[in-house]
């Protein structure tokens, strides 16, 4: 759902005002102008100016300048991540791009028109300016005025507004030139098109297909960042499909395309490719985090490599695709320079996504083994990947009774057991205190003490427990045995009550 926002946040407007009051020009540019025009909240804010980096830093002492491209990051004291750093960049003229990644030389210009000419797409080549006579002036009642009411001037040299209305992505000027300058624009065009549900203009699309191989010259980190933005968008499935259609997916995740047209066994309604995309789509629908989305996309990546015809059932088999898939996922993610933490988690989710879940047969100890293998901190992520897998198969429900029962078993397996180990006294201390040898009496006393602490946790102190242990030690064997049995029964009763509540929580018996 698009968040309607036309107002320029005061913290951002103040930066533009400061530049204008100092005698410089200031324009909002790029994605933030596009977002404002679409009534969406900008993900970040960019300002361009005829001031040079040193002059910008003089005006904004709380800023950073650590690049070769003139961009100064103005740091703001705010909790809003989209406003924390506002990038202010001088008007730029760029030379040739011999490496298809970055300009051979960056020169500054005093002309906003020249700056806009170097930008990638028409919808990103618009600029919004507040005239000098309006700088620093608030709206009615001291409130910030919407952009279209505050006298902001829109500069649109390349028909960006019209293309927004037409919902098309179109290169500024000659598409071949734009993609030869920076090949990452190829991936960015696809990402923006999928995010906004736009189409790519025919000549621009033709050029993307023509130059797609240039992505081989782009740093994997930059490709990863664009891929992450695509995966985290509300139209991630469509983004991956468009990458394949335009011929660029084979330079990012060629392993994914091996699933195109690969039929599965009778349990599946879709090909491997369709299944993986539908699994991703469900993760997006549930707004699950990046790692779950990538695990959903990659969970069956090894099926083409492990696919064999099974004569016994006259059907396709994919034995070991979970194990092979985990290795493939790790290799793909390492190639794209994902963090070790993300790689470990995603490959683990792929490895164990095929866990046996027949609750009529499986034991609690088997569930505990799964929890240990995947990690208690990751087990619910694994369940979510399993839900994506089910929906990707064409099943109507993410979590039928069987899987809800399995969730209850996980909850039970992870429940902290009621144990005498939580007491502030142990068997060694009892033997020392009571001057007795190892034997059943030690366990009996500990069980009685534990039952008392369950009723009154405040009694769990060394002083009380030692005094009470001396009292219990003076009892006859029969009396002590009866008290210990009662304590054990109480512990069992409490454990069963906990389990009952767990099952009630998951709507299972």
N, C-alpha and C positions, 0 to 999 in steps of 0.2 A: 504493500500500500504506500503510495507516494505521500510524503509529508509536505503539505503546502506551506511554503515559506518564501516570502519575497523580501523580507527585511534583511538589511545588512547588519550583522551583529555589531554592537557598539565597539567591542574590542578590535574588530577588523576595520571598521570605519575610522577609528581614531588613528590607525596607522596611515591610511590614505590621507586623512586630514592633516597629519603632521608633515607629510611630504609636500602637500599642496601649500601649506602655510610657509614652508621653507623655500618656496619658489620653484618647486619641481612639479612635474605632471605625475599623475597616479591613475592607473587603470586596473580594475579587476579583470582577470583574463582566464581563459581555459575552462576547465571542468566546472568551476564554481558558477561562471556565467551561464553555461549550458544548464546546470541544475536549477538555477534561479528561473530561467526561461521555462523550464518544465515543471515549475512549482515543487521542486524537490529540495531537500536539505543537502547542501554541498558537503562532501566528505572531507574536503580541504579547501583552503583559500590561497589564491595566488594573486599577487599584485606585480605589475610591471611599471617601470618608471624611467625617466631620463636621468635620474641620479645614478652615479657610479657606486660600486660597492663600498668604498671608503666613506663616501658621503652618507650613504644609508646607515652605516655603522655609527657615524657621529650622531645621527638623529636618534638611533636606537641602541644605547649602550648594552642593553640586555639582549644580545643577538649573537649569532655564530656565523662565521664565514670560513668554510673549510673545503671549498671546491674550486674548480677551474672555470666555472661557467657564470660567475658573477652573482649567484644566488645567495642572498643573506637570509638566514632564518631568524625572524623576530619572535622571541619567546614571550609568551603571555601567561600570567598567573590565573589559570582557570582550570576547572575540572573537566571541561568539555574537550575531548581529545581532538576534535576537528578544528579547534581554535588555539590549541596549545602552541603550535608553531605555524606562523604565517610566512610563506616564502615571498620575498621581495627581490625581483630580478631586474637589472637594467635592460632596456631595449637591446636586442641582440641581432647581429648579422653573422651568419655562419658560413664558413667556406665549404669545401667538398668534404665528403665522408668516405675516405679511402678504405676504412675498415668496416663500413656499414653499421657502425655502432655509435660513434661519436664524431663531432666535427673536428677536422684537422686543426682548425683555428677558430676561436671565438672573439669577435670584435663587437664593441658596443656602438650603438647608433642613437641619434636623438629623435628618431622618427618611429612612431607607433605603427604606422602602416608597414614599414619594412619588417618590423618585429612580427606582425601578424602573418606576413607572407611565408615565414619559415615554419609555421605550425602545421600539424598533421592533417586534421579534418575540418571541414567548414564549420561544423557545430562546436568546435573547440577554438575557432579563430575569431571569435567575437570578443569585444572589449567593452567594459562598462566604466564610465567615468563620471565623477561628480564635479561639476564646474567649480572653478576657484571661488566664485562668489557665494557658493553654498557650503563650502568647507567649514566644518566645526559647528554648523547651525543645526540644532535639534528640531524635531517636528513639534506638533501640537502637544502642549502639556509636558514638554521635555522628553517625549517619547521618540524613539527612532522611527522614522517614516519608511514605509515600503519603498523599494527601489523605483517603482514606476510612478511614485508620487513625489519623490524627493528631488526631481530634476536631474536624475542620472541620464547621461547621454550614452546610447548604445552605438558602437561602431561595428558595422557588419559589412565588410568589404567583399565577402565571398558567398553571400546567400545562406549564411548559417541558419537564420530564422526560418527561411523557406524550407530548408532541408529538415529542420526540426519538425515543422508542420507535416512534411511528407514522410517523416520517420525513416530517413535514409542516412547512411554513413557515406560521405563523399570526400575524397582527398582534396586538399587545397592545391589548385593548379594541376600539374601533370602527375598522375599517380605513380608512374615509374620513378620519377625524380624523388618523390616523398619516401618511397620504400627503399630506394637505393641509399638515401641519406641515413636512415635508421631502420633497419630491418625489423626491430621490435614493434614498429608501427603496424606491421602485418598482423601480429598477435593482438595488438591493442584494438585494431579495427573489429576483429571478431569478438573480442571481449565486450567492447562497448555495445556492439550490435545485439549481442545476446542479452546483456544486462537490461537494455532499454527496449528490447523487442522491436528493433529496427531492422531494416534490410540494408544490405551493402549495395551501393550504386554499381551498375553493371561494369563500367570501365575500371572502377576501383577494385571490384571483385576479380575481374580478369587479371589485373596487375598483381593482386595478392597471390593468385594461383601461379602466375608467371615467375614471381620472385620468392616463393615460399622457401626454396632451398637456402636462401640467405640467412634463415634462422640458425643454420649450422655455425654461423660466425658470431652469434650472439652469446654472451655469457649465460651459463645455465642459471645463475642466480636471478638474472633479469627475467628469464623465461618463467622460472618458478614463481616469481612475484605476480606476474600476469595470470599464470595458471591458478594461483591461490585466489586471486580476485574473482576469477571465473567460477571456480568451485564454490566460493562463498556467496555468490550472487543467487537471487531467487530463480534464475533460469540457467542453472549450471548444466543440466542435461542438454538444453538447446545449444549452449556454448560448446560443449564437447562435440555434438553433432555437426555444428558449423565448422569447427576445426577440421573434422574429417572431410566434410564437403569441399572445403577450400584447399585441401591438400597439405595442411600444416601439422596435423596431428602426428603424422609419421616422423616428424622431426622433434616431437615432444614425448609422446608415449606410443611408439609404433606397436608395442605389445598389445595395446587395446584393440587395434584394428584387426588383429589376427582372429578376433571373435566374430567379425562380420560374416553373416551367412552360415555360421556354424550351428547346426541343429543340435539340440540336446536330447535327453531321454524323455520318456513319456510323462514324467512328473512336471515338465516345463512346457509352458505355452509359447516361449520366445527363444530366439537365438541367443548365443552367449553375449553378443554385442548388445542386443536389445535388453536382455536381462540385467546386465551390469549398469546400463544407463537408467533403467527403471528403478533399480536399487538405489542409485545415487539420487534420483528424483524424489524418492520417499524420504531419504535423509534430509534433503533440502526442505521438503514440506514440513518436517518435524523440527526444522531449524537446529539440527544437531551440529556440533562443532566440526572443524576441518578434518580432524583425524578420523571421525566416524564416516564423514562423506567420502574421504579417499579410500577408506577400508571397504565401504560399500561399492565403490567404483571398481576396486581392484580385487575383490574377494574371489572372483572366479577367473582371474586373468590367465591362469595356467590351464584352463579347460581345453583350449585348442591343442596344447602340447601333450596332454595326457589322455586325449580322446581315443577310445578303442571300441570296436564293435564286439558286444558280448553275445555269443551264440546261444548261451543258456537261456537268456531272457529275450533274445532278439531285440536288443536295445543297445544304445550307446552307454559306455561306462567312462568314468573320469577318475579312476583310482589314483589317490595321492595328489590330487590337484590342490588340496589345502596346504600340504607340505611344500610342494613345488611353487605354489602361488606365493607363499610367504617369502621364499628366496627371491622370486621375481619382483615382488613388491619392494623389497629392501633394495634391490639393484636399481630399479626405476627411480626410487626416491633419493637414493644416494647420488645417482647421476644428475638429478635436478637440485642437488645441494640442500635437501631438507635437513633439519637438525637430527642428531642422533636420537634424541628423545622421541621425536615424531616417528622416525623410521622404526625404532624398536616397538613402539605401541602399535602402529599400523600393521607391521608385519606379524605381530603377535595376534592381532584381531583376525587377520587373514588366515593364519595358521590354525586357529582354534574355532573358526566360524562353523565348522561342520560337526560340532560336539553332539554326541548321542543324547537325545532328550526324551526317550520313552520312559516316563515316570512310573510306568507299571513294572518296569524291569530294573531301572537304574537304582543304585544304592546311594545313600547319603555320603558314604566314603568316596564314591566316584565323583560326586559333585564337589566334594572338598578338594580332590585332586585337580579338577578343572580350575577351581578358584586359585589354588597354589600355582598352577601352570601359567595362567593368564595374569595373575596378581589380583588381590582383592580390590585394589583401586581401579582396575580396568574391567572387572567382570560385568558391570552393568553396561559399559560401552559395547562389550561383546554381545550382550543380549540385544542391544539396539541394532547392531549389524545383522544379527539373525532375523530381526523383524524386517529390515530392508530386503534381505534375501527372500523372505516369504512373499512380500508384496511384489518383488521383482519377478517371482515365479507366476504371478497372476492370481495368487490366493486372496480371498476377500478380506481376511482378518490378519493383522500383524501378530496378534497374541491369542491363539485359541486356548482352550482349557489346559491342554498338555503343556504349553509353554508357560502359562501362568503358574501351573503346579511346579514347573521347574524353577521359576523365579522364587516361589515360596521355599523350595529346597535350598536354593542359594542363600536366601535370607537366613534360613535355619542353620546352614553350614557355617555362615559367617557370624552367627550369634556368639557372643562371648560366653563360654560355658561357666556354669556355676561351679566353682572349684575352691577347695580349701587352700589353694596356693595364694588366694587373696588375703588370707589371715596374716596378722602381724606376729605370728608364731609358727614354727614348723616342727617336724618330727625330731630333728636333731636337738632343738632347744628343749623339747619335752623330755627327751631321754636324759639330758643334762640336768634339768630342773627336778625331775621326779626320781632320778637315779634308778631308771628301769632299762631293760634290754629291749631291742627291737622285737615287735610282736603285734598281734591284733589290737592290743590295748591302745597303742599309739593312734591307730586309725580311728578307733571308737571315740577317743577323746577329741580328736581333730574334727570329726563329723558333728559331734555334739556342739563344740564351740562354733563351728560354721553355721549351724542352724540357729543358734542364739544371735549371731551377728547378722544373719539375714533378716531376722525380726527387728533387731535394734542395731543398726550400723555403727552407732556411737560406742558400742562395746568393743569395737575392733582396735584395742590398744594393747600394748605389751603388758602394762600393769594389770588390767582387768583379766586378760586371757591367762596370764601366769597364775593369778590368784584362783581363778575358776578351775584351771587344770589341776591344781593341788586339791581342791574340793572334790572334783570328779575322781581323782586317783584314790581317794579314801573310800569310795563306794565299793560295794560288793560286785563280783564279776557279773552276776545275773542282772542286777539293777543297771549297771553300766551298759551291758549288752542291749537291754530293752531301750534305754535312752538313745543309744547309737542307731538302733533300727528305726525308731521314731524320727530321728533327725534325717536319716537317709530317705525315708518315705516323704518327708516334708520337702526335701530337695527335689525329688522326682516329681512331686505334685507341682512345684513352682516351675520346673522346666517344661512340663506338659502344658501348663497354663500359657507360658511364653510362646510355645510352638502353636497352640490354638489361636493366639492372637495374630501370629505371623500368617497363618493360613487364612484367617478371616480377612486380613489386610489384602490378600491376593485373590479373594473370592474362590478359594478352593477348599476341599475337604482333606 
